[in-house]
Amino acid sequence: MLSSPESLSSRLNYFRQVPQILLGMDWYLAAATSFLVAVGLSTLKYAGQGGMFYDRQLEFLWVGVAALVIFWRIPYVFWTQKVVVPVLYGINLALLLAVMMRGHAALGAQRWLALGPITLQPSEIAKMVVIFTLAAWFRSNPIRSFFDIFKALFIMLPPAVLVFKQPDLGTSLTFGAVFLAMIFWSGATVVDIVVLASPVVSLVLNAISVNAWLIFVGVLGTVLAISWRRRSWSLLLRLAMCAVVVTANIGVGELRPHLWGMLKDYQQKRLTSFVNPWEDPRGSGYHILQSLIAIGSGGLEGSGLGHGNQSQGEFIPERHTDFIFAVIGEELGFRISCLVILSYVIICARALVIAYQSRQEPSGSFVAIGIMALFLFHVFLNIGMTMGIMPVAGVPLPFMSYGGTALIIDLICIGLLLSVSSMHPAPREDVWK
């Protein structure tokens, strides 16, 4: 049966729109993401379990690509509307609570929730929901004073606390990193960020070295007295606030034995063992030492996929998830490792550019900066811990570590960046030359 002229014309118009859609693609993001996914799949193919990780990750990939396209073509403003945000936030809190009551446990953590045939990790979904919620909040409530920060803090704290109780220290720290980046983009100063992060620094430094902690507290008090909000606060108010912050840091340090007890034993050791992993080479320092041996033995070219002594000999723990970069360093070598890092730099740089281009529409700009902070924190912490310069916090490497929910959320983030970029393209004069 022949098609009518009207239906034939509509089909032709659809195919004419395809080049326009592709022209709106950010090819820097697409190329960097594709490279990372390809390297991740290639590594997982030889990561054990008879290729099971590769096969299942490939299945997750198709779902993730479909989700990427959906979130790209749906205007991002839908996810930050006042009607939608409370619903997403409430559903996510319910999922996190359900994990605590009926979740599946693995490796000492209860992070997964079975919904029929589907197993979800709600903590990964919570990252995106928090970004949407904060973006909607800051669109109407930019930060004009230091005390405005605490209003937004109550948005981030409930999911962060629930994730921390799973326990999932790495993801709960991710919420903090995303929050700090978004409040800075909303108007908080660098010194404000230092003040908010200082108690955590004091907690860790007090556990490592009391002298280092005391020096940090002294330097912090001096810097705050000199530079903290000089234009908006009087000298008396600034000194009073400095005294409050210094007292809080001293209190955190003194209470460290009690606060430290809120962490699991393995979490305590992970936060401090990276300073000197040789102190306990068969215990808390084992992960880092085996990772350093693997990366160092890879050299420039690597030993080849499936031929790494450390990875194939199963000396590297969690080589398909948290320590996949150590496998890449050993089997693919320094060159591919540098390309992997460069790809992450491209993604974060493009996210920052997109955030700047969309600054006239705050919610899109905040979504982009939140995604940039999410990727940047994960990459810095994950690759840093494999190199022994960051504590082992248990965060996946985006696009590469095995995990269905994480991969799908990572690809959704790319779809959202494409959505923001397509709705706020760069003016001709701003295009990079």
C-alpha positions as CSV (number, residue, x, y, z in Angstrom):
1,M,0.0,0.0,0.0
2,L,1.4,3.4,-1.0
3,S,2.0,6.0,1.6
4,S,0.0,9.2,1.3
5,P,1.9,12.4,0.3
6,E,1.3,13.9,3.8
7,S,2.9,10.9,5.6
8,L,5.8,10.8,3.2
9,S,6.4,14.5,3.7
10,S,6.4,14.1,7.5
11,R,8.9,11.3,7.3
12,L,11.2,13.3,5.1
13,N,10.9,16.3,7.5
14,Y,11.9,13.9,10.4
15,F,15.0,12.7,8.5
16,R,15.9,16.3,7.7
17,Q,15.9,17.1,11.4
18,V,18.5,14.4,12.2
19,P,21.5,16.4,10.9
20,Q,20.3,19.4,12.9
21,I,20.1,17.2,16.1
22,L,23.6,15.9,15.4
23,L,24.9,19.4,14.8
24,G,23.7,20.2,18.3
25,M,25.8,17.5,19.8
26,D,28.8,18.5,21.9
27,W,31.4,16.3,20.2
28,Y,34.0,16.9,22.9
29,L,31.7,15.3,25.4
30,A,30.7,12.5,23.1
31,A,34.3,11.6,22.1
32,A,35.6,11.7,25.7
33,T,32.7,9.7,27.1
34,S,32.9,7.1,24.3
35,F,36.6,6.6,24.9
36,L,36.2,6.1,28.6
37,V,33.3,3.6,28.1
38,A,35.4,1.7,25.6
39,V,38.4,1.5,27.8
40,G,36.3,0.5,30.8
41,L,34.6,-2.4,28.8
42,S,37.9,-3.6,27.5
43,T,39.4,-3.8,31.0
44,L,36.3,-5.5,32.4
45,K,36.5,-8.2,29.8
46,Y,39.5,-9.6,31.5
47,A,38.6,-8.7,35.1
48,G,37.6,-12.2,36.1
49,Q,34.3,-14.1,36.5
50,G,34.7,-15.5,33.0
51,G,33.8,-12.2,31.4
52,M,30.6,-11.8,33.4
53,F,31.4,-8.2,34.4
54,Y,31.9,-7.3,30.7
55,D,28.6,-8.9,29.6
56,R,26.5,-7.4,32.3
57,Q,28.2,-4.0,31.9
58,L,27.4,-4.1,28.2
59,E,23.7,-4.7,29.0
60,F,23.8,-1.7,31.4
61,L,25.4,0.4,28.7
62,W,22.5,0.1,26.2
63,V,20.1,1.2,29.0
64,G,22.4,4.0,29.8
65,V,22.7,5.2,26.2
66,A,18.9,5.2,25.9
67,A,18.6,7.2,29.2
68,L,21.3,9.6,27.9
69,V,19.2,10.3,24.7
70,I,16.0,10.7,26.8
71,F,17.5,13.2,29.2
72,W,19.2,15.0,26.3
73,R,16.0,15.5,24.4
74,I,13.8,16.4,27.4
75,P,14.5,20.0,28.4
76,Y,16.5,20.0,31.6
77,V,14.1,22.6,33.1
78,F,11.6,19.9,33.6
79,W,13.7,18.3,36.3
80,T,14.1,21.5,38.3
81,Q,10.5,22.6,38.3
82,K,8.9,23.4,41.7
83,V,6.3,20.6,41.1
84,V,8.8,17.9,40.1
85,V,11.6,18.5,42.5
86,P,9.7,17.7,45.8
87,V,8.4,14.5,44.2
88,L,11.8,13.3,43.2
89,Y,13.3,14.3,46.5
90,G,10.6,12.5,48.5
91,I,10.8,9.3,46.4
92,N,14.6,9.2,46.8
93,L,14.4,9.6,50.5
94,A,11.9,6.8,50.6
95,L,14.3,4.6,48.6
96,L,17.2,5.4,50.9
97,L,15.0,4.5,53.9
98,A,13.9,1.3,52.2
99,V,17.6,0.3,51.7
100,M,18.2,0.6,55.5
101,M,15.2,-1.6,56.2
102,R,15.2,-4.1,53.4
103,G,18.3,-3.5,51.4
104,H,20.9,-6.1,50.2
105,A,24.3,-6.2,51.9
106,A,27.7,-6.8,50.3
107,L,31.2,-6.2,51.6
108,G,29.9,-4.9,54.9
109,A,27.6,-2.3,53.4
110,Q,23.8,-2.3,52.8
111,R,23.5,-0.2,49.6
112,W,21.3,-2.2,47.1
113,L,17.5,-2.4,46.9
114,A,15.7,-5.1,44.9
115,L,12.5,-3.9,43.1
116,G,11.2,-7.0,41.4
117,P,13.8,-8.2,38.8
118,I,15.7,-4.8,39.1
119,T,18.4,-4.1,41.7
120,L,19.1,-0.4,42.3
121,Q,21.7,1.5,44.2
122,P,19.6,4.5,45.5
123,S,22.7,6.4,46.7
124,E,23.7,6.8,43.1
125,I,20.3,8.2,42.1
126,A,20.5,10.5,45.2
127,K,23.4,12.4,43.7
128,M,21.3,13.5,40.7
129,V,18.3,14.3,42.9
130,V,20.4,16.5,45.2
131,I,21.8,18.4,42.2
132,F,18.2,19.0,40.8
133,T,17.0,20.1,44.3
134,L,19.9,22.5,45.0
135,A,19.6,23.9,41.4
136,A,15.9,24.7,42.0
137,W,16.7,26.2,45.4
138,F,19.5,28.4,44.3
139,R,17.6,29.7,41.3
140,S,15.3,31.6,43.7
141,N,17.6,31.8,46.7
142,P,21.1,32.8,45.8
143,I,23.6,33.1,48.6
144,R,24.0,36.7,49.7
145,S,25.5,36.0,53.2
146,F,27.3,33.3,55.0
147,F,24.2,32.3,56.9
148,D,22.2,31.7,53.7
149,I,24.4,28.6,53.2
150,F,22.8,26.8,56.1
151,K,19.4,27.0,54.6
152,A,20.6,25.0,51.6
153,L,22.5,22.7,53.9
154,F,19.3,21.2,55.2
155,I,18.5,20.1,51.6
156,M,21.8,18.1,51.3
157,L,22.0,16.7,54.8
158,P,19.1,14.1,54.9
159,P,20.2,12.0,51.9
160,A,23.9,12.4,52.9
161,V,23.2,11.1,56.5
162,L,21.1,8.2,55.2
163,V,23.9,7.2,52.8
164,F,26.5,7.5,55.5
165,K,24.5,5.1,57.7
166,Q,24.5,2.4,55.0
167,P,27.6,2.8,55.5
168,D,28.9,4.5,52.3
169,L,31.5,7.1,53.3
170,G,32.7,7.8,49.8
171,T,29.2,8.7,48.4
172,S,28.4,10.8,51.5
173,L,31.6,12.8,50.9
174,T,30.5,13.2,47.3
175,F,27.4,15.1,48.5
176,G,29.6,17.4,50.4
177,A,31.8,18.1,47.3
178,V,28.8,18.8,45.1
179,F,27.3,21.1,47.8
180,L,30.5,23.1,48.2
181,A,30.8,23.6,44.4
182,M,27.2,24.7,44.0
183,I,27.2,27.2,46.9
184,F,30.4,28.7,45.5
185,W,28.6,29.1,42.1
186,S,25.7,30.7,44.0
187,G,27.8,33.3,45.7
188,A,29.7,31.8,48.6
189,T,33.3,32.9,48.9
190,V,36.4,30.7,48.9
191,V,36.9,31.4,52.6
192,D,33.3,30.3,53.3
193,I,34.2,27.0,51.6
194,V,37.3,26.7,53.8
195,V,35.3,27.3,56.9
196,L,32.7,24.6,56.0
197,A,35.4,22.1,55.1
198,S,37.7,22.8,58.1
199,P,36.0,20.5,60.7
200,V,36.5,17.5,58.4
201,V,40.1,18.5,57.9
202,S,40.6,18.9,61.7
203,L,39.1,15.5,62.3
204,V,41.5,13.7,59.9
205,L,44.6,15.7,60.9
206,N,44.0,15.1,64.6
207,A,43.9,11.4,63.9
208,I,47.2,11.6,61.8
209,S,49.2,14.1,63.7
210,V,48.2,16.4,66.6
211,N,51.0,18.9,65.8
212,A,49.8,19.2,62.2
213,W,46.2,19.7,63.5
214,L,47.3,22.5,65.8
215,I,49.2,24.2,63.1
216,F,46.2,24.0,60.8
217,V,43.9,25.5,63.4
218,G,46.3,28.4,64.0
219,V,46.7,29.2,60.3
220,L,42.9,28.9,59.8
221,G,42.2,31.4,62.6
222,T,44.8,33.9,61.2
223,V,43.5,33.6,57.6
224,L,39.9,34.1,58.8
225,A,40.7,37.1,60.9
226,I,42.4,38.8,58.0
227,S,40.2,38.0,55.0
228,W,36.8,36.5,55.9
229,R,34.0,38.8,54.5
230,R,35.9,42.0,55.2
231,R,33.5,44.1,53.1
232,S,30.3,42.9,54.6
233,W,31.2,42.3,58.3
234,S,32.6,44.6,60.9
235,L,35.8,43.8,62.6
236,L,34.1,42.8,65.8
237,L,31.7,40.4,64.0
238,R,34.5,38.9,62.0
239,L,36.6,38.3,65.1
240,A,33.6,36.8,66.9
241,M,32.9,34.4,64.0
242,C,36.6,33.5,63.8
243,A,36.5,32.6,67.5
244,V,33.4,30.4,66.8
245,V,35.1,28.5,63.9
246,V,38.4,28.0,65.8
247,T,36.5,26.8,68.8
248,A,34.5,24.4,66.7
249,N,37.7,23.0,65.1
250,I,39.3,22.6,68.5
251,G,36.2,20.9,69.7
252,V,36.1,18.5,66.8
253,G,39.8,17.6,67.4
254,E,39.2,17.0,71.1
255,L,36.1,14.9,70.5
256,R,37.8,13.0,67.7
257,P,38.0,9.7,69.7
258,H,34.2,9.8,70.1
259,L,33.4,11.1,66.6
260,W,35.9,8.7,65.1
261,G,33.9,5.9,66.8
262,M,31.0,6.7,64.5
263,L,33.0,5.3,61.6
264,K,33.5,1.6,61.0
265,D,37.0,0.2,61.9
266,Y,37.9,-0.2,58.2
267,Q,36.8,3.4,57.4
268,Q,39.0,4.7,60.1
269,K,42.0,2.8,58.8
270,R,41.3,3.9,55.2
271,L,41.2,7.6,56.1
272,T,44.7,7.4,57.7
273,S,46.6,4.5,56.1
274,F,47.3,6.3,52.8
275,V,49.8,8.5,54.7
276,N,52.0,5.5,55.4
277,P,50.6,2.3,53.9
278,W,53.9,0.4,54.7
279,E,53.0,0.6,58.4
280,D,50.4,-2.1,57.8
281,P,51.2,-3.7,54.4
282,R,49.0,-6.8,54.9
283,G,46.1,-4.9,56.4
284,S,44.9,-1.3,55.8
285,G,47.8,-0.5,53.5
286,Y,47.4,-3.5,51.3
287,H,45.1,-2.0,48.7
288,I,47.3,1.0,48.1
289,L,50.5,-0.9,48.0
290,Q,49.3,-3.5,45.5
291,S,47.8,-0.7,43.4
292,L,51.1,1.2,43.3
293,I,53.0,-2.0,42.3
294,A,50.5,-2.6,39.5
295,I,50.7,1.0,38.1
296,G,54.5,1.1,38.4
297,S,55.0,-2.2,36.6
298,G,52.8,-1.2,33.7
299,G,55.5,1.2,32.3
300,L,54.8,3.2,29.1
301,E,53.1,0.5,27.0
302,G,51.6,-1.8,29.7
303,S,51.7,-5.6,29.8
304,G,48.6,-6.0,27.6
305,L,45.0,-6.7,28.4
306,G,44.6,-9.8,30.4
307,H,48.4,-10.1,31.0
308,G,48.9,-8.1,34.2
309,N,50.6,-10.0,37.0
310,Q,49.0,-8.0,39.8
311,S,45.5,-7.8,38.2
312,Q,45.2,-11.3,36.8
313,G,46.9,-12.8,39.9
314,E,44.1,-11.1,41.9
315,F,46.5,-9.2,44.1
316,I,44.5,-6.0,43.4
317,P,41.3,-6.1,45.5
318,E,38.1,-4.9,43.8
319,R,39.9,-4.6,40.5
320,H,36.6,-4.4,38.6
321,T,35.3,-1.5,40.6
322,D,37.2,0.8,42.9
323,F,40.7,-0.1,41.7
324,I,40.0,-0.4,38.0
325,F,42.5,2.4,37.2
326,A,45.3,0.3,38.7
327,V,44.4,-2.4,36.2
328,I,44.5,0.1,33.4
329,G,47.9,1.4,34.5
330,E,49.3,-2.1,34.6
331,E,47.8,-3.6,31.4
332,L,47.4,-0.5,29.2
333,G,50.3,1.5,30.4
334,F,51.1,5.2,31.0
335,R,50.0,6.4,27.6
336,I,46.4,5.2,27.9
337,S,46.3,6.2,31.5
338,C,47.1,9.7,30.5
339,L,44.4,9.7,27.8
340,V,41.9,8.5,30.4
341,I,42.8,11.4,32.7
342,L,42.7,13.8,29.7
343,S,39.2,12.6,28.8
344,Y,38.0,13.4,32.3
345,V,39.6,16.8,32.0
346,I,37.7,17.4,28.8
347,I,34.4,16.4,30.3
348,C,34.9,18.6,33.4
349,A,36.1,21.5,31.3
350,R,33.1,21.3,29.0
351,A,30.7,21.1,32.0
352,L,32.3,24.3,33.3
353,V,32.0,26.0,30.0
354,I,28.3,24.9,29.7
355,A,27.7,26.2,33.2
356,Y,29.2,29.6,32.2
357,Q,27.3,29.8,28.9
358,S,24.0,29.1,30.6
359,R,24.5,31.6,33.5
360,Q,21.5,33.7,32.4
361,E,19.3,30.7,33.3
362,P,20.4,29.7,36.8
363,S,18.9,26.2,37.1
364,G,20.8,25.0,34.0
365,S,24.0,26.6,35.1
366,F,23.7,25.0,38.6
367,V,22.9,21.6,37.1
368,A,26.1,21.8,34.9
369,I,28.3,22.9,37.8
370,G,26.9,20.2,40.1
371,I,27.6,17.5,37.5
372,M,31.1,18.9,37.0
373,A,31.8,18.7,40.8
374,L,30.4,15.1,40.8
375,F,32.7,13.9,38.1
376,L,35.7,15.9,39.4
377,F,35.4,14.6,42.9
378,H,35.0,11.0,41.8
379,V,37.9,11.1,39.5
380,F,40.2,12.9,41.8
381,L,39.4,10.6,44.8
382,N,39.4,7.4,42.8
383,I,42.6,7.9,40.8
384,G,44.2,9.6,43.9
385,M,43.6,6.5,46.1
386,T,45.1,4.2,43.5
387,M,48.2,6.4,43.5
388,G,48.4,6.6,47.3
389,I,47.7,10.3,47.6
390,M,44.1,10.1,48.8
391,P,42.4,7.8,51.3
392,V,40.6,4.7,50.1
393,A,37.0,5.9,50.2
394,G,35.3,3.5,47.9
395,V,34.0,5.6,45.1
396,P,33.6,4.3,41.5
397,L,35.5,5.6,38.5
398,P,32.9,7.2,36.2
399,F,32.0,5.3,33.0
400,M,34.6,2.6,33.8
401,S,34.0,0.9,37.2
402,Y,31.5,-2.0,37.1
403,G,28.1,-1.1,38.3
404,G,24.8,-0.7,36.4
405,T,23.2,2.1,38.4
406,A,26.4,4.1,38.5
407,L,27.0,3.8,34.7
408,I,23.4,4.7,33.9
409,I,23.6,7.8,36.2
410,D,26.9,8.8,34.6
411,L,25.4,8.7,31.1
412,I,22.3,10.6,32.3
413,C,24.7,13.3,33.5
414,I,26.1,13.6,30.0
415,G,22.6,13.7,28.6
416,L,21.8,16.6,31.0
417,L,24.9,18.5,30.0
418,L,23.9,18.1,26.3
419,S,20.4,19.3,27.2
420,V,21.8,22.4,28.9
421,S,24.3,23.0,26.1
422,S,21.7,22.7,23.3
423,M,19.3,25.2,25.0
424,H,22.1,27.7,25.7
425,P,24.6,27.4,22.8
426,A,27.7,29.6,22.8
427,P,27.5,32.9,20.9
428,R,29.7,33.0,17.8
429,E,32.3,35.2,19.4
430,D,32.6,32.9,22.4
431,V,33.4,29.8,20.4
432,W,36.9,28.5,21.2
433,K,39.4,29.2,18.4
